[in-house]
Amino acid sequence: MAGYKRGLSVALVDQALSPGMGSTFTSGGSLGLLDKTTLQLGGQALESMEIYRSTSKLIEAEDLISWCGGYVPYFDDTEEQGCLKIAEVVEQLGVKVDCVDGKVLRQRVPFLSGDLSGATVCGSEGRVRPHDFCTVLFSYLKDRNAFDWFGGHRVVELNLADEVEIACEQRSGERVVLSSSFCLIAVGSYAASLGDAIPGDVQPRRGLVVSVDPVSDLDVVMHGAGYLGARDECDPGSLSCGFAFEPRGPVWRLGSSRELVGWSTDGTEKVANAILDDAHRYIPGLNQSRIRRIDVCWRPFDRTGEEEMVRAVGGSRIAKAITAQEGEGITLAPYLADRVVSGFVGDD
């Protein structure tokens, strides 16, 4: 076999890898806590944020993360009570959450609707530029010979015995076989492509993100009180939308929708209009904004309700898959990677 290579401790297999873009090239960058409904998820998010902080300092990429704070605005008492329940979870983790009324909210975020009665606010939330951050991280690792990059190689065979062997095919048609002690498959939405090897029923859950011209240059992240209900809706064929907001360079990214329609891209204009209609409730001035682009993504969603995101591949002790993150990919990425690799090679 040509190009046989040994010496990898952990091999990472990803679908169409472009650093920090996710397998569908549309990763958001919000690092949130006020959407974590359990102490377990909140604790994982906090651990991830700490890894982001320490890593950004190590690789000199602190300018790629903004700890700008996050808001969850609400319209009525029912939505407020839902927000307060999540705030209680976050505060149990030792993180301060403030509650502000509508008047204070609009003093801080002037472009929001006058119909909003208040918001919960967490100063520990932030946003990362995921692609830029990962590019700097990869460069740092490559400079220290801690990382080998095999971009453009298509995996054609994966053997899991006492050792991992990955047969790859280059664009030229030449075959390369990589060998490692352990294998991490960041399969995400493509879990079904491995057949029954990954437990559960992970399906691609379509979502759209609409990028528009900004109304202001205020740096915050937000999602509406109804976002969690839209996230938890999972009836096949139904459309759910929940307001989410993230500034990214010269545009505002607005979302988000969720549908179980397979890999279909049909009907995206209707979905984009539904997202904008919902966003207009929160930001009336969007009527003057121009749509810059519409991105379609597919979140990995387990229809069985299984929440475990690290799963054995085919029952193997030397291969794990990360999947079923739904919308938590960027926030939990450092935690999940650290958990898997530590499980393979130890905490050192």
C-alpha positions in Angstrom: 0.0 0.0 0.0 1.4 3.4 -1.0 2.1 6.1 1.4 1.6 4.0 4.6 1.9 6.2 7.6 2.2 5.4 11.3 2.6 7.4 14.5 -0.8 9.1 14.9 -2.1 8.8 18.4 -5.7 9.9 17.5 -7.0 10.2 14.0 -9.9 12.6 13.3 -12.2 11.8 10.5 -14.6 14.6 9.4 -17.1 15.1 6.7 -15.9 17.8 4.2 -13.7 19.4 6.8 -13.2 23.1 6.7 -11.9 24.2 10.1 -14.6 25.7 12.3 -17.2 25.7 9.5 -19.0 22.5 10.6 -19.8 19.7 8.2 -22.4 21.9 6.4 -20.2 25.1 6.3 -22.6 27.3 8.2 -21.6 27.1 11.8 -22.8 29.9 14.1 -20.5 31.4 16.7 -22.7 32.1 19.7 -21.3 30.7 23.0 -24.5 30.5 25.1 -25.6 29.6 28.6 -29.2 31.0 28.6 -30.4 28.2 26.3 -29.0 25.4 28.6 -32.0 23.8 30.4 -30.1 21.4 32.6 -27.2 21.6 35.0 -25.3 19.0 33.0 -25.5 21.0 29.7 -24.7 24.2 31.5 -21.7 22.7 33.2 -20.4 21.3 29.9 -20.9 24.7 28.3 -18.9 26.4 31.1 -16.1 23.9 30.7 -16.0 24.6 27.0 -15.9 28.3 27.5 -12.9 27.9 29.9 -11.1 25.9 27.2 -11.9 28.6 24.7 -10.4 31.2 27.0 -7.2 29.2 27.8 -6.7 28.1 24.3 -7.2 31.5 22.8 -4.6 32.9 25.1 -2.2 30.1 24.3 -2.4 30.5 20.5 -2.7 34.3 20.7 -6.2 34.4 19.2 -8.0 36.3 22.0 -9.3 38.9 19.5 -11.3 36.1 17.7 -13.6 35.7 20.8 -15.9 38.5 22.1 -17.3 38.0 25.6 -20.0 40.5 24.7 -22.8 39.1 26.8 -26.2 37.7 25.8 -29.9 38.6 26.1 -33.1 36.6 26.0 -35.9 39.1 25.4 -39.5 38.2 26.2 -42.9 39.6 25.4 -45.2 38.5 28.2 -45.4 36.9 31.7 -45.5 33.3 30.3 -42.3 33.8 28.4 -40.7 35.6 31.4 -41.4 32.6 33.6 -39.7 30.3 31.2 -36.7 32.6 31.0 -36.5 32.8 34.8 -36.5 29.0 35.1 -33.4 28.7 32.9 -31.8 31.7 34.7 -32.1 29.6 38.0 -30.3 26.7 36.3 -27.4 29.0 35.2 -27.1 30.7 38.6 -26.8 27.3 40.3 -23.6 27.0 38.2 -22.3 30.1 39.8 -22.9 32.4 36.9 -24.7 35.7 37.4 -27.9 36.4 35.4 -29.7 39.8 35.6 -33.3 40.6 34.8 -34.1 43.9 33.2 -37.5 45.5 32.3 -38.4 46.7 28.8 -37.3 50.3 29.4 -33.8 49.3 30.5 -33.6 46.7 27.8 -34.2 49.3 25.1 -31.7 51.7 26.7 -29.1 48.9 26.3 -30.3 47.5 22.9 -32.1 50.4 21.3 -33.1 48.6 18.1 -35.4 46.1 20.0 -39.2 46.3 19.8 -41.1 48.5 22.3 -43.5 45.5 22.8 -40.9 43.5 24.7 -41.5 43.6 28.4 -38.0 42.6 29.5 -35.1 40.2 29.2 -32.7 38.0 31.1 -29.1 39.0 30.6 -25.9 37.0 31.1 -22.6 38.8 30.8 -20.7 35.5 30.5 -22.0 34.7 27.1 -20.1 35.5 23.9 -19.3 34.7 20.4 -16.4 33.2 18.5 -15.3 33.4 14.8 -15.1 29.7 14.5 -13.4 29.3 11.2 -10.7 31.9 12.0 -10.2 30.4 15.4 -9.7 26.9 14.1 -7.4 28.1 11.4 -5.1 29.7 13.9 -5.3 26.7 16.2 -4.4 24.3 13.3 -1.5 26.5 12.4 -0.2 26.5 16.0 -0.4 22.7 16.2 1.3 22.2 12.8 4.1 24.5 13.7 4.8 22.3 16.7 4.5 19.0 14.8 1.5 18.0 16.9 -0.9 17.8 14.0 -0.9 16.3 10.5 -3.4 17.5 7.9 -4.7 15.2 5.2 -7.2 17.5 3.5 -8.7 16.3 0.2 -8.4 12.7 1.2 -11.6 10.6 0.8 -12.1 7.8 3.3 -12.9 4.6 1.4 -12.4 2.0 4.2 -12.2 2.1 8.0 -10.9 -1.0 9.8 -11.2 -1.1 13.6 -9.3 -4.0 15.2 -6.5 -3.7 17.7 -5.4 -0.6 15.8 -7.2 1.8 13.5 -6.5 1.7 9.8 -8.0 4.3 7.5 -7.7 3.8 3.8 -8.0 7.1 1.9 -8.0 8.1 -1.7 -6.3 11.3 -2.9 -7.7 13.4 -5.7 -5.1 11.8 -8.0 -6.5 8.4 -7.3 -3.5 7.3 -5.3 -4.5 5.3 -2.1 -3.0 6.2 1.3 -3.4 4.1 4.5 -3.1 5.9 7.8 -2.6 4.0 11.1 -3.5 5.3 14.6 -4.2 4.0 18.0 -7.6 5.7 18.3 -10.2 7.2 15.9 -12.6 10.1 16.5 -15.3 10.4 13.8 -16.9 13.9 13.8 -19.7 12.6 11.8 -22.5 15.1 12.9 -25.4 15.1 10.5 -24.0 12.3 8.4 -24.3 9.7 11.1 -26.7 7.6 9.0 -24.0 7.2 6.4 -22.3 4.8 8.7 -25.4 2.6 8.8 -26.0 0.9 12.1 -22.4 1.5 13.4 -23.6 4.5 15.5 -26.4 3.9 18.0 -29.6 5.9 17.9 -31.5 7.5 15.0 -29.5 10.6 14.1 -31.1 12.5 11.2 -30.2 15.8 9.4 -32.5 18.5 10.7 -32.6 21.4 8.2 -32.2 24.9 9.4 -31.8 28.3 7.6 -29.8 31.3 8.6 -30.6 34.6 7.0 -27.8 37.3 6.8 -28.9 40.9 6.5 -27.4 44.4 6.7 -27.1 45.5 10.3 -29.3 48.1 11.9 -26.6 49.1 14.4 -23.1 48.0 15.4 -24.0 46.8 18.9 -22.1 43.6 19.8 -24.5 41.2 21.6 -25.9 37.7 21.1 -29.6 37.0 21.5 -32.3 34.5 21.2 -36.0 34.9 21.9 -37.9 33.3 24.7 -39.7 31.1 22.2 -36.4 29.7 20.8 -36.3 26.7 23.0 -39.8 25.6 22.2 -38.9 25.8 18.5 -35.8 23.8 19.1 -37.6 21.1 20.9 -40.4 20.7 18.3 -39.6 17.6 16.2 -42.7 16.6 14.2 -41.5 15.3 10.8 -42.4 17.8 8.0 -43.4 20.6 10.4 -41.6 24.0 10.4 -40.6 25.7 13.7 -38.9 29.1 14.0 -37.3 30.7 17.0 -35.6 34.1 16.9 -31.8 34.0 17.2 -29.3 36.8 16.5 -25.5 37.0 16.1 -23.4 39.7 14.5 -20.8 38.4 12.2 -18.5 40.9 10.5 -20.5 43.2 8.2 -23.8 41.3 8.6 -26.3 40.2 11.1 -27.1 36.4 11.1 -30.7 35.7 11.9 -32.3 32.4 12.6 -33.4 30.0 13.1 -35.6 27.3 11.6 -35.9 23.6 12.2 -37.4 21.0 9.9 -37.1 17.2 9.5 -37.1 17.1 5.7 -34.0 15.0 5.0 -31.4 16.7 2.8 -34.0 18.6 0.8 -33.4 22.2 -0.2 -36.9 22.7 -1.5 -39.0 25.6 -0.2 -36.2 27.6 1.4 -37.6 30.9 0.3 -40.8 30.3 2.4 -38.7 29.3 5.4 -36.5 32.4 5.1 -39.6 34.6 5.0 -40.9 32.9 8.2 -37.5 33.6 9.9 -37.7 37.3 8.9 -41.3 37.6 10.0 -40.4 36.3 13.4 -37.2 38.5 13.6 -39.3 41.6 12.7 -41.3 41.1 15.9 -38.1 41.7 17.9 -36.3 44.2 15.5 -38.8 46.3 13.6 -36.0 48.2 11.8 -35.2 45.1 9.8 -37.7 46.3 7.2 -35.0 48.5 5.9 -32.3 45.8 5.8 -31.1 44.1 2.7 -30.8 40.3 2.6 -27.2 39.4 1.9 -27.3 35.7 1.8 -29.3 32.6 3.0 -27.5 29.6 4.3 -28.9 26.1 4.7 -27.5 23.9 7.3 -28.3 20.4 8.7 -28.1 19.9 12.4 -27.5 16.4 13.8 -30.7 15.5 15.6 -31.5 12.2 17.3 -35.2 11.4 16.9 -35.1 8.8 19.7 -34.4 11.5 22.2 -31.0 10.0 23.2 -28.9 13.0 24.4 -25.5 11.3 24.6 -23.2 13.1 22.1 -20.2 10.8 22.3 -21.0 7.3 21.0 -19.0 4.1 20.4 -18.7 3.2 16.7 -19.8 -0.4 16.2 -19.2 -1.1 19.8 -15.4 -0.5 19.4 -13.3 0.6 22.3 -10.9 2.5 20.0 -13.4 4.5 17.9 -15.9 7.1 19.0 -18.2 9.4 17.1 -19.5 12.8 18.0 -23.0 13.4 16.9 -26.5 14.5 18.0 -25.3 18.0 19.1 -28.3 19.6 17.4 -27.5 23.3 17.8 -24.8 23.0 20.4 -21.8 22.2 18.1 -19.7 25.3 18.5 -20.4 25.9 22.1 -19.6 22.4 23.2 -16.9 21.5 20.7 -13.9 22.0 23.1 -15.6 20.1 25.9 -16.6 17.1 23.6 -13.1 17.0 22.0 -11.4 17.1 25.4 -13.7 14.4 26.8 -13.1 12.0 23.9 -9.3 12.5 23.6 -8.8 12.2 27.4 -10.8 9.0 27.3 -8.4 7.7 24.6 -5.0 8.8 25.8 -5.5 10.1 29.4 -5.5 13.6 30.9 -1.9 14.2 30.1 
